[in-house]
Amino acid sequence: MKKLTMLVCALAIATSAFAAGQGKQISADYSGIVDKYDAATRTLTIKKKDKQGEFVIVDTSEIELNKAKADAAAFAAGQKVSVEFVMDGSKKVAQKVKLTAATSK
């Protein structure tokens, strides 16, 4: 009986530890040049050499332009950008977007 009780307790602890780890999202970074922003779908497309990444901008996304708080209206093609994002299914959801104004040549 004592072994059974210990087994049940160990199983309960292991299950709760596993469940707690499931909700944790890992963030990643991506940087490049703004290609376009689609306001209707709230999708930011970033080019990086011959590749491109698409990121969804949500209400909780933090956007900075030259280290000052901004909103999605600040997105313009040609800007340098760095995005911190998490995966939500197959979507890359932007948490923090840092923009640098495009320089004129």
Jmol script that loads the backbone (N, CA, C; Angstrom):
load data "model"
ATOM      1  N   MET A   1       0.826  -1.194   0.000  1.00  0.00           N
ATOM      2  CA  MET A   1       0.000   0.000   0.000  1.00  0.00           C
ATOM      3  C   MET A   1       0.871   1.258   0.000  1.00  0.00           C
ATOM      4  N   LYS A   2       1.948   1.205   0.784  1.00  0.00           N
ATOM      5  CA  LYS A   2       2.842   2.340   0.883  1.00  0.00           C
ATOM      6  C   LYS A   2       3.497   2.620  -0.477  1.00  0.00           C
ATOM      7  N   LYS A   3       3.891   1.548  -1.186  1.00  0.00           N
ATOM      8  CA  LYS A   3       4.504   1.710  -2.506  1.00  0.00           C
ATOM      9  C   LYS A   3       3.515   2.297  -3.503  1.00  0.00           C
ATOM     10  N   LEU A   4       2.273   1.877  -3.408  1.00  0.00           N
ATOM     11  CA  LEU A   4       1.243   2.385  -4.301  1.00  0.00           C
ATOM     12  C   LEU A   4       1.018   3.873  -4.069  1.00  0.00           C
ATOM     13  N   THR A   5       0.988   4.298  -2.818  1.00  0.00           N
ATOM     14  CA  THR A   5       0.810   5.713  -2.480  1.00  0.00           C
ATOM     15  C   THR A   5       1.980   6.532  -3.012  1.00  0.00           C
ATOM     16  N   MET A   6       3.203   6.019  -2.855  1.00  0.00           N
ATOM     17  CA  MET A   6       4.376   6.733  -3.354  1.00  0.00           C
ATOM     18  C   MET A   6       4.351   6.828  -4.883  1.00  0.00           C
ATOM     19  N   LEU A   7       3.925   5.764  -5.525  1.00  0.00           N
ATOM     20  CA  LEU A   7       3.829   5.750  -6.975  1.00  0.00           C
ATOM     21  C   LEU A   7       2.814   6.784  -7.474  1.00  0.00           C
ATOM     22  N   VAL A   8       1.666   6.854  -6.814  1.00  0.00           N
ATOM     23  CA  VAL A   8       0.629   7.827  -7.181  1.00  0.00           C
ATOM     24  C   VAL A   8       1.135   9.246  -6.986  1.00  0.00           C
ATOM     25  N   CYS A   9       1.821   9.503  -5.873  1.00  0.00           N
ATOM     26  CA  CYS A   9       2.369  10.847  -5.618  1.00  0.00           C
ATOM     27  C   CYS A   9       3.411  11.215  -6.669  1.00  0.00           C
ATOM     28  N   ALA A  10       4.305  10.291  -6.998  1.00  0.00           N
ATOM     29  CA  ALA A  10       5.336  10.551  -8.000  1.00  0.00           C
ATOM     30  C   ALA A  10       4.711  10.833  -9.361  1.00  0.00           C
ATOM     31  N   LEU A  11       3.691  10.075  -9.708  1.00  0.00           N
ATOM     32  CA  LEU A  11       3.000  10.277 -10.974  1.00  0.00           C
ATOM     33  C   LEU A  11       2.303  11.636 -11.003  1.00  0.00           C
ATOM     34  N   ALA A  12       1.700  12.037  -9.927  1.00  0.00           N
ATOM     35  CA  ALA A  12       1.017  13.332  -9.851  1.00  0.00           C
ATOM     36  C   ALA A  12       2.009  14.478 -10.002  1.00  0.00           C
ATOM     37  N   ILE A  13       3.165  14.365  -9.359  1.00  0.00           N
ATOM     38  CA  ILE A  13       4.185  15.413  -9.448  1.00  0.00           C
ATOM     39  C   ILE A  13       4.736  15.482 -10.868  1.00  0.00           C
ATOM     40  N   ALA A  14       5.019  14.345 -11.457  1.00  0.00           N
ATOM     41  CA  ALA A  14       5.552  14.320 -12.818  1.00  0.00           C
ATOM     42  C   ALA A  14       4.560  14.892 -13.819  1.00  0.00           C
ATOM     43  N   THR A  15       3.295  14.572 -13.666  1.00  0.00           N
ATOM     44  CA  THR A  15       2.262  15.076 -14.570  1.00  0.00           C
ATOM     45  C   THR A  15       2.120  16.583 -14.454  1.00  0.00           C
ATOM     46  N   SER A  16       2.124  17.114 -13.239  1.00  0.00           N
ATOM     47  CA  SER A  16       1.978  18.562 -13.064  1.00  0.00           C
ATOM     48  C   SER A  16       3.206  19.299 -13.581  1.00  0.00           C
ATOM     49  N   ALA A  17       4.399  18.732 -13.413  1.00  0.00           N
ATOM     50  CA  ALA A  17       5.616  19.357 -13.931  1.00  0.00           C
ATOM     51  C   ALA A  17       5.594  19.377 -15.458  1.00  0.00           C
ATOM     52  N   PHE A  18       5.140  18.296 -16.075  1.00  0.00           N
ATOM     53  CA  PHE A  18       5.041  18.232 -17.528  1.00  0.00           C
ATOM     54  C   PHE A  18       4.022  19.237 -18.043  1.00  0.00           C
ATOM     55  N   ALA A  19       2.884  19.333 -17.400  1.00  0.00           N
ATOM     56  CA  ALA A  19       1.829  20.257 -17.831  1.00  0.00           C
ATOM     57  C   ALA A  19       2.282  21.703 -17.682  1.00  0.00           C
ATOM     58  N   ALA A  20       3.034  22.007 -16.642  1.00  0.00           N
ATOM     59  CA  ALA A  20       3.513  23.375 -16.436  1.00  0.00           C
ATOM     60  C   ALA A  20       4.459  23.796 -17.551  1.00  0.00           C
ATOM     61  N   GLY A  21       5.275  22.895 -18.047  1.00  0.00           N
ATOM     62  CA  GLY A  21       6.212  23.213 -19.115  1.00  0.00           C
ATOM     63  C   GLY A  21       5.548  23.390 -20.464  1.00  0.00           C
ATOM     64  N   GLN A  22       4.350  22.883 -20.643  1.00  0.00           N
ATOM     65  CA  GLN A  22       3.674  22.957 -21.935  1.00  0.00           C
ATOM     66  C   GLN A  22       3.253  24.374 -22.295  1.00  0.00           C
ATOM     67  N   GLY A  23       2.936  25.222 -21.334  1.00  0.00           N
ATOM     68  CA  GLY A  23       2.458  26.569 -21.622  1.00  0.00           C
ATOM     69  C   GLY A  23       3.579  27.563 -21.907  1.00  0.00           C
ATOM     70  N   LYS A  24       4.813  27.163 -21.692  1.00  0.00           N
ATOM     71  CA  LYS A  24       5.940  28.066 -21.857  1.00  0.00           C
ATOM     72  C   LYS A  24       6.306  28.176 -23.335  1.00  0.00           C
ATOM     73  N   GLN A  25       6.329  29.398 -23.860  1.00  0.00           N
ATOM     74  CA  GLN A  25       6.685  29.606 -25.253  1.00  0.00           C
ATOM     75  C   GLN A  25       8.122  30.106 -25.328  1.00  0.00           C
ATOM     76  N   ILE A  26       8.842  29.619 -26.298  1.00  0.00           N
ATOM     77  CA  ILE A  26      10.218  30.029 -26.498  1.00  0.00           C
ATOM     78  C   ILE A  26      10.239  31.093 -27.582  1.00  0.00           C
ATOM     79  N   SER A  27      10.943  32.184 -27.309  1.00  0.00           N
ATOM     80  CA  SER A  27      11.013  33.255 -28.299  1.00  0.00           C
ATOM     81  C   SER A  27      12.274  33.113 -29.154  1.00  0.00           C
ATOM     82  N   ALA A  28      12.232  33.709 -30.329  1.00  0.00           N
ATOM     83  CA  ALA A  28      13.358  33.713 -31.255  1.00  0.00           C
ATOM     84  C   ALA A  28      13.439  35.102 -31.887  1.00  0.00           C
ATOM     85  N   ASP A  29      14.545  35.370 -32.557  1.00  0.00           N
ATOM     86  CA  ASP A  29      14.761  36.663 -33.204  1.00  0.00           C
ATOM     87  C   ASP A  29      14.917  36.495 -34.703  1.00  0.00           C
ATOM     88  N   TYR A  30      14.545  37.529 -35.442  1.00  0.00           N
ATOM     89  CA  TYR A  30      14.706  37.559 -36.896  1.00  0.00           C
ATOM     90  C   TYR A  30      14.950  39.018 -37.263  1.00  0.00           C
ATOM     91  N   SER A  31      15.920  39.266 -38.116  1.00  0.00           N
ATOM     92  CA  SER A  31      16.171  40.644 -38.531  1.00  0.00           C
ATOM     93  C   SER A  31      16.393  40.713 -40.026  1.00  0.00           C
ATOM     94  N   GLY A  32      16.163  41.887 -40.570  1.00  0.00           N
ATOM     95  CA  GLY A  32      16.312  42.095 -42.005  1.00  0.00           C
ATOM     96  C   GLY A  32      15.797  43.467 -42.391  1.00  0.00           C
ATOM     97  N   ILE A  33      15.175  43.547 -43.553  1.00  0.00           N
ATOM     98  CA  ILE A  33      14.632  44.801 -44.098  1.00  0.00           C
ATOM     99  C   ILE A  33      13.136  44.622 -44.327  1.00  0.00           C
ATOM    100  N   VAL A  34      12.356  45.636 -43.933  1.00  0.00           N
ATOM    101  CA  VAL A  34      10.906  45.583 -44.146  1.00  0.00           C
ATOM    102  C   VAL A  34      10.631  45.553 -45.648  1.00  0.00           C
ATOM    103  N   ASP A  35       9.891  44.536 -46.070  1.00  0.00           N
ATOM    104  CA  ASP A  35       9.471  44.436 -47.469  1.00  0.00           C
ATOM    105  C   ASP A  35       8.106  45.094 -47.625  1.00  0.00           C
ATOM    106  N   LYS A  36       7.159  44.692 -46.740  1.00  0.00           N
ATOM    107  CA  LYS A  36       5.817  45.287 -46.788  1.00  0.00           C
ATOM    108  C   LYS A  36       5.079  44.982 -45.497  1.00  0.00           C
ATOM    109  N   TYR A  37       4.013  45.745 -45.274  1.00  0.00           N
ATOM    110  CA  TYR A  37       3.109  45.510 -44.147  1.00  0.00           C
ATOM    111  C   TYR A  37       1.691  45.522 -44.682  1.00  0.00           C
ATOM    112  N   ASP A  38       0.942  44.459 -44.416  1.00  0.00           N
ATOM    113  CA  ASP A  38      -0.456  44.362 -44.830  1.00  0.00           C
ATOM    114  C   ASP A  38      -1.317  44.671 -43.613  1.00  0.00           C
ATOM    115  N   ALA A  39      -1.910  45.866 -43.585  1.00  0.00           N
ATOM    116  CA  ALA A  39      -2.711  46.296 -42.440  1.00  0.00           C
ATOM    117  C   ALA A  39      -3.976  45.462 -42.264  1.00  0.00           C
ATOM    118  N   ALA A  40      -4.522  44.943 -43.360  1.00  0.00           N
ATOM    119  CA  ALA A  40      -5.752  44.143 -43.276  1.00  0.00           C
ATOM    120  C   ALA A  40      -5.525  42.837 -42.522  1.00  0.00           C
ATOM    121  N   THR A  41      -4.402  42.182 -42.799  1.00  0.00           N
ATOM    122  CA  THR A  41      -4.105  40.913 -42.126  1.00  0.00           C
ATOM    123  C   THR A  41      -3.121  41.097 -40.973  1.00  0.00           C
ATOM    124  N   ARG A  42      -2.627  42.328 -40.805  1.00  0.00           N
ATOM    125  CA  ARG A  42      -1.651  42.676 -39.765  1.00  0.00           C
ATOM    126  C   ARG A  42      -0.401  41.807 -39.892  1.00  0.00           C
ATOM    127  N   THR A  43       0.058  41.634 -41.139  1.00  0.00           N
ATOM    128  CA  THR A  43       1.214  40.797 -41.424  1.00  0.00           C
ATOM    129  C   THR A  43       2.384  41.652 -41.908  1.00  0.00           C
ATOM    130  N   LEU A  44       3.525  41.503 -41.227  1.00  0.00           N
ATOM    131  CA  LEU A  44       4.756  42.200 -41.581  1.00  0.00           C
ATOM    132  C   LEU A  44       5.663  41.217 -42.309  1.00  0.00           C
ATOM    133  N   THR A  45       6.097  41.593 -43.519  1.00  0.00           N
ATOM    134  CA  THR A  45       6.985  40.741 -44.301  1.00  0.00           C
ATOM    135  C   THR A  45       8.380  41.353 -44.278  1.00  0.00           C
ATOM    136  N   ILE A  46       9.354  40.530 -43.888  1.00  0.00           N
ATOM    137  CA  ILE A  46      10.737  40.983 -43.756  1.00  0.00           C
ATOM    138  C   ILE A  46      11.617  40.162 -44.687  1.00  0.00           C
ATOM    139  N   LYS A  47      12.462  40.863 -45.452  1.00  0.00           N
ATOM    140  CA  LYS A  47      13.411  40.185 -46.340  1.00  0.00           C
ATOM    141  C   LYS A  47      14.761  40.094 -45.654  1.00  0.00           C
ATOM    142  N   LYS A  48      15.391  38.932 -45.840  1.00  0.00           N
ATOM    143  CA  LYS A  48      16.727  38.695 -45.295  1.00  0.00           C
ATOM    144  C   LYS A  48      17.481  37.923 -46.363  1.00  0.00           C
ATOM    145  N   LYS A  49      18.348  38.602 -47.090  1.00  0.00           N
ATOM    146  CA  LYS A  49      19.059  38.033 -48.243  1.00  0.00           C
ATOM    147  C   LYS A  49      18.031  37.483 -49.226  1.00  0.00           C
ATOM    148  N   ASP A  50      18.073  36.188 -49.537  1.00  0.00           N
ATOM    149  CA  ASP A  50      17.129  35.624 -50.504  1.00  0.00           C
ATOM    150  C   ASP A  50      15.940  34.953 -49.833  1.00  0.00           C
ATOM    151  N   LYS A  51      15.772  35.171 -48.526  1.00  0.00           N
ATOM    152  CA  LYS A  51      14.645  34.585 -47.787  1.00  0.00           C
ATOM    153  C   LYS A  51      13.729  35.692 -47.294  1.00  0.00           C
ATOM    154  N   GLN A  52      12.539  35.287 -46.866  1.00  0.00           N
ATOM    155  CA  GLN A  52      11.634  36.256 -46.253  1.00  0.00           C
ATOM    156  C   GLN A  52      10.877  35.585 -45.127  1.00  0.00           C
ATOM    157  N   GLY A  53      10.511  36.392 -44.135  1.00  0.00           N
ATOM    158  CA  GLY A  53       9.732  35.904 -43.012  1.00  0.00           C
ATOM    159  C   GLY A  53       8.476  36.739 -42.871  1.00  0.00           C
ATOM    160  N   GLU A  54       7.393  36.106 -42.456  1.00  0.00           N
ATOM    161  CA  GLU A  54       6.127  36.805 -42.237  1.00  0.00           C
ATOM    162  C   GLU A  54       5.770  36.700 -40.771  1.00  0.00           C
ATOM    163  N   PHE A  55       5.406  37.836 -40.177  1.00  0.00           N
ATOM    164  CA  PHE A  55       5.112  37.918 -38.755  1.00  0.00           C
ATOM    165  C   PHE A  55       3.776  38.609 -38.538  1.00  0.00           C
ATOM    166  N   VAL A  56       2.980  38.071 -37.631  1.00  0.00           N
ATOM    167  CA  VAL A  56       1.680  38.643 -37.316  1.00  0.00           C
ATOM    168  C   VAL A  56       1.863  39.657 -36.189  1.00  0.00           C
ATOM    169  N   ILE A  57       1.329  40.847 -36.396  1.00  0.00           N
ATOM    170  CA  ILE A  57       1.364  41.897 -35.382  1.00  0.00           C
ATOM    171  C   ILE A  57       0.049  41.816 -34.612  1.00  0.00           C
ATOM    172  N   VAL A  58       0.130  41.697 -33.289  1.00  0.00           N
ATOM    173  CA  VAL A  58      -1.057  41.605 -32.438  1.00  0.00           C
ATOM    174  C   VAL A  58      -1.124  42.825 -31.525  1.00  0.00           C
ATOM    175  N   ASP A  59      -2.235  42.959 -30.803  1.00  0.00           N
ATOM    176  CA  ASP A  59      -2.425  44.113 -29.930  1.00  0.00           C
ATOM    177  C   ASP A  59      -1.328  44.256 -28.878  1.00  0.00           C
ATOM    178  N   THR A  60      -0.758  43.145 -28.458  1.00  0.00           N
ATOM    179  CA  THR A  60       0.276  43.197 -27.419  1.00  0.00           C
ATOM    180  C   THR A  60       1.687  43.348 -27.976  1.00  0.00           C
ATOM    181  N   SER A  61       1.839  43.384 -29.299  1.00  0.00           N
ATOM    182  CA  SER A  61       3.166  43.566 -29.898  1.00  0.00           C
ATOM    183  C   SER A  61       3.696  44.958 -29.554  1.00  0.00           C
ATOM    184  N   GLU A  62       4.948  45.011 -29.099  1.00  0.00           N
ATOM    185  CA  GLU A  62       5.607  46.285 -28.802  1.00  0.00           C
ATOM    186  C   GLU A  62       6.383  46.716 -30.040  1.00  0.00           C
ATOM    187  N   ILE A  63       6.133  47.955 -30.497  1.00  0.00           N
ATOM    188  CA  ILE A  63       6.793  48.461 -31.700  1.00  0.00           C
ATOM    189  C   ILE A  63       7.602  49.700 -31.326  1.00  0.00           C
ATOM    190  N   GLU A  64       8.863  49.725 -31.744  1.00  0.00           N
ATOM    191  CA  GLU A  64       9.743  50.868 -31.500  1.00  0.00           C
ATOM    192  C   GLU A  64      10.318  51.361 -32.818  1.00  0.00           C
ATOM    193  N   LEU A  65      10.341  52.665 -32.997  1.00  0.00           N
ATOM    194  CA  LEU A  65      10.977  53.294 -34.150  1.00  0.00           C
ATOM    195  C   LEU A  65      12.060  54.207 -33.611  1.00  0.00           C
ATOM    196  N   ASN A  66      13.319  53.920 -33.933  1.00  0.00           N
ATOM    197  CA  ASN A  66      14.456  54.681 -33.419  1.00  0.00           C
ATOM    198  C   ASN A  66      14.399  54.803 -31.895  1.00  0.00           C
ATOM    199  N   LYS A  67      14.100  53.711 -31.222  1.00  0.00           N
ATOM    200  CA  LYS A  67      14.048  53.573 -29.765  1.00  0.00           C
ATOM    201  C   LYS A  67      12.888  54.323 -29.098  1.00  0.00           C
ATOM    202  N   ALA A  68      11.938  54.815 -29.888  1.00  0.00           N
ATOM    203  CA  ALA A  68      10.747  55.475 -29.338  1.00  0.00           C
ATOM    204  C   ALA A  68       9.531  54.603 -29.634  1.00  0.00           C
ATOM    205  N   LYS A  69       8.570  54.604 -28.721  1.00  0.00           N
ATOM    206  CA  LYS A  69       7.360  53.798 -28.898  1.00  0.00           C
ATOM    207  C   LYS A  69       6.621  54.252 -30.157  1.00  0.00           C
ATOM    208  N   ALA A  70       6.141  53.274 -30.932  1.00  0.00           N
ATOM    209  CA  ALA A  70       5.430  53.566 -32.175  1.00  0.00           C
ATOM    210  C   ALA A  70       4.290  52.570 -32.342  1.00  0.00           C
ATOM    211  N   ASP A  71       3.585  52.672 -33.476  1.00  0.00           N
ATOM    212  CA  ASP A  71       2.533  51.700 -33.791  1.00  0.00           C
ATOM    213  C   ASP A  71       2.765  51.186 -35.210  1.00  0.00           C
ATOM    214  N   ALA A  72       1.842  50.374 -35.694  1.00  0.00           N
ATOM    215  CA  ALA A  72       2.004  49.730 -36.996  1.00  0.00           C
ATOM    216  C   ALA A  72       2.089  50.727 -38.147  1.00  0.00           C
ATOM    217  N   ALA A  73       1.609  51.951 -37.950  1.00  0.00           N
ATOM    218  CA  ALA A  73       1.700  52.966 -39.002  1.00  0.00           C
ATOM    219  C   ALA A  73       3.160  53.335 -39.296  1.00  0.00           C
ATOM    220  N   ALA A  74       4.073  52.969 -38.406  1.00  0.00           N
ATOM    221  CA  ALA A  74       5.491  53.284 -38.582  1.00  0.00           C
ATOM    222  C   ALA A  74       6.177  52.379 -39.597  1.00  0.00           C
ATOM    223  N   PHE A  75       5.558  51.253 -39.969  1.00  0.00           N
ATOM    224  CA  PHE A  75       6.188  50.327 -40.909  1.00  0.00           C
ATOM    225  C   PHE A  75       6.276  50.934 -42.298  1.00  0.00           C
ATOM    226  N   ALA A  76       7.479  50.909 -42.876  1.00  0.00           N
ATOM    227  CA  ALA A  76       7.688  51.387 -44.241  1.00  0.00           C
ATOM    228  C   ALA A  76       8.748  50.517 -44.897  1.00  0.00           C
ATOM    229  N   ALA A  77       8.552  50.236 -46.165  1.00  0.00           N
ATOM    230  CA  ALA A  77       9.505  49.416 -46.907  1.00  0.00           C
ATOM    231  C   ALA A  77      10.889  50.041 -46.854  1.00  0.00           C
ATOM    232  N   GLY A  78      11.899  49.195 -46.670  1.00  0.00           N
ATOM    233  CA  GLY A  78      13.280  49.657 -46.660  1.00  0.00           C
ATOM    234  C   GLY A  78      13.872  49.868 -45.283  1.00  0.00           C
ATOM    235  N   GLN A  79      13.041  49.834 -44.244  1.00  0.00           N
ATOM    236  CA  GLN A  79      13.543  50.029 -42.888  1.00  0.00           C
ATOM    237  C   GLN A  79      14.276  48.789 -42.392  1.00  0.00           C
ATOM    238  N   LYS A  80      15.330  49.005 -41.600  1.00  0.00           N
ATOM    239  CA  LYS A  80      15.971  47.893 -40.909  1.00  0.00           C
ATOM    240  C   LYS A  80      15.053  47.502 -39.770  1.00  0.00           C
ATOM    241  N   VAL A  81      14.914  46.186 -39.539  1.00  0.00           N
ATOM    242  CA  VAL A  81      13.981  45.725 -38.514  1.00  0.00           C
ATOM    243  C   VAL A  81      14.536  44.496 -37.812  1.00  0.00           C
ATOM    244  N   SER A  82      14.220  44.396 -36.542  1.00  0.00           N
ATOM    245  CA  SER A  82      14.545  43.224 -35.742  1.00  0.00           C
ATOM    246  C   SER A  82      13.267  42.834 -34.999  1.00  0.00           C
ATOM    247  N   VAL A  83      12.904  41.545 -35.071  1.00  0.00           N
ATOM    248  CA  VAL A  83      11.654  41.071 -34.471  1.00  0.00           C
ATOM    249  C   VAL A  83      11.953  39.960 -33.478  1.00  0.00           C
ATOM    250  N   GLU A  84      11.376  40.082 -32.290  1.00  0.00           N
ATOM    251  CA  GLU A  84      11.378  38.985 -31.320  1.00  0.00           C
ATOM    252  C   GLU A  84       9.991  38.376 -31.410  1.00  0.00           C
ATOM    253  N   PHE A  85       9.925  37.049 -31.634  1.00  0.00           N
ATOM    254  CA  PHE A  85       8.629  36.425 -31.874  1.00  0.00           C
ATOM    255  C   PHE A  85       8.522  35.081 -31.181  1.00  0.00           C
ATOM    256  N   VAL A  86       7.276  34.596 -31.085  1.00  0.00           N
ATOM    257  CA  VAL A  86       6.985  33.244 -30.596  1.00  0.00           C
ATOM    258  C   VAL A  86       6.116  32.556 -31.643  1.00  0.00           C
ATOM    259  N   MET A  87       6.160  31.248 -31.640  1.00  0.00           N
ATOM    260  CA  MET A  87       5.333  30.472 -32.564  1.00  0.00           C
ATOM    261  C   MET A  87       3.977  30.204 -31.923  1.00  0.00           C
ATOM    262  N   ASP A  88       2.917  30.399 -32.694  1.00  0.00           N
ATOM    263  CA  ASP A  88       1.562  30.056 -32.285  1.00  0.00           C
ATOM    264  C   ASP A  88       1.020  29.162 -33.394  1.00  0.00           C
ATOM    265  N   GLY A  89       1.202  27.872 -33.219  1.00  0.00           N
ATOM    266  CA  GLY A  89       0.890  26.947 -34.305  1.00  0.00           C
ATOM    267  C   GLY A  89       1.906  27.163 -35.400  1.00  0.00           C
ATOM    268  N   SER A  90       1.447  27.506 -36.601  1.00  0.00           N
ATOM    269  CA  SER A  90       2.368  27.765 -37.708  1.00  0.00           C
ATOM    270  C   SER A  90       2.628  29.262 -37.906  1.00  0.00           C
ATOM    271  N   LYS A  91       2.013  30.111 -37.059  1.00  0.00           N
ATOM    272  CA  LYS A  91       2.187  31.560 -37.194  1.00  0.00           C
ATOM    273  C   LYS A  91       3.309  32.060 -36.302  1.00  0.00           C
ATOM    274  N   LYS A  92       4.068  33.014 -36.835  1.00  0.00           N
ATOM    275  CA  LYS A  92       5.100  33.703 -36.056  1.00  0.00           C
ATOM    276  C   LYS A  92       4.457  34.982 -35.523  1.00  0.00           C
ATOM    277  N   VAL A  93       4.273  35.053 -34.211  1.00  0.00           N
ATOM    278  CA  VAL A  93       3.610  36.196 -33.592  1.00  0.00           C
ATOM    279  C   VAL A  93       4.665  37.128 -33.002  1.00  0.00           C
ATOM    280  N   ALA A  94       4.689  38.368 -33.486  1.00  0.00           N
ATOM    281  CA  ALA A  94       5.676  39.346 -33.034  1.00  0.00           C
ATOM    282  C   ALA A  94       5.364  39.800 -31.614  1.00  0.00           C
ATOM    283  N   GLN A  95       6.383  39.755 -30.766  1.00  0.00           N
ATOM    284  CA  GLN A  95       6.252  40.290 -29.418  1.00  0.00           C
ATOM    285  C   GLN A  95       6.870  41.676 -29.356  1.00  0.00           C
ATOM    286  N   LYS A  96       8.038  41.827 -29.968  1.00  0.00           N
ATOM    287  CA  LYS A  96       8.737  43.114 -29.961  1.00  0.00           C
ATOM    288  C   LYS A  96       9.319  43.365 -31.342  1.00  0.00           C
ATOM    289  N   VAL A  97       9.071  44.560 -31.882  1.00  0.00           N
ATOM    290  CA  VAL A  97       9.568  44.936 -33.205  1.00  0.00           C
ATOM    291  C   VAL A  97      10.369  46.224 -33.045  1.00  0.00           C
ATOM    292  N   LYS A  98      11.639  46.196 -33.464  1.00  0.00           N
ATOM    293  CA  LYS A  98      12.500  47.376 -33.388  1.00  0.00           C
ATOM    294  C   LYS A  98      12.833  47.813 -34.807  1.00  0.00           C
ATOM    295  N   LEU A  99      12.445  49.045 -35.136  1.00  0.00           N
ATOM    296  CA  LEU A  99      12.664  49.604 -36.465  1.00  0.00           C
ATOM    297  C   LEU A  99      13.702  50.718 -36.427  1.00  0.00           C
ATOM    298  N   THR A 100      14.448  50.829 -37.516  1.00  0.00           N
ATOM    299  CA  THR A 100      15.341  51.961 -37.721  1.00  0.00           C
ATOM    300  C   THR A 100      14.899  52.613 -39.018  1.00  0.00           C
ATOM    301  N   ALA A 101      14.689  53.917 -39.000  1.00  0.00           N
ATOM    302  CA  ALA A 101      14.192  54.623 -40.175  1.00  0.00           C
ATOM    303  C   ALA A 101      15.089  54.364 -41.373  1.00  0.00           C
ATOM    304  N   ALA A 102      14.475  54.218 -42.531  1.00  0.00           N
ATOM    305  CA  ALA A 102      15.229  54.002 -43.772  1.00  0.00           C
ATOM    306  C   ALA A 102      16.064  55.233 -44.073  1.00  0.00           C
ATOM    307  N   THR A 103      17.291  55.014 -44.485  1.00  0.00           N
ATOM    308  CA  THR A 103      18.161  56.130 -44.815  1.00  0.00           C
ATOM    309  C   THR A 103      18.075  56.416 -46.298  1.00  0.00           C
ATOM    310  N   SER A 104      18.102  57.681 -46.646  1.00  0.00           N
ATOM    311  CA  SER A 104      18.053  58.060 -48.074  1.00  0.00           C
ATOM    312  C   SER A 104      19.462  58.123 -48.603  1.00  0.00           C
ATOM    313  N   LYS A 105      19.636  57.690 -49.851  1.00  0.00           N
ATOM    314  CA  LYS A 105      20.974  57.673 -50.459  1.00  0.00           C
ATOM    315  C   LYS A 105      21.144  58.850 -51.361  1.00  0.00           C
TER     316      LYS A 105
END
end "model"
wireframe off; spacefill off
backbone 0.3
color backbone group
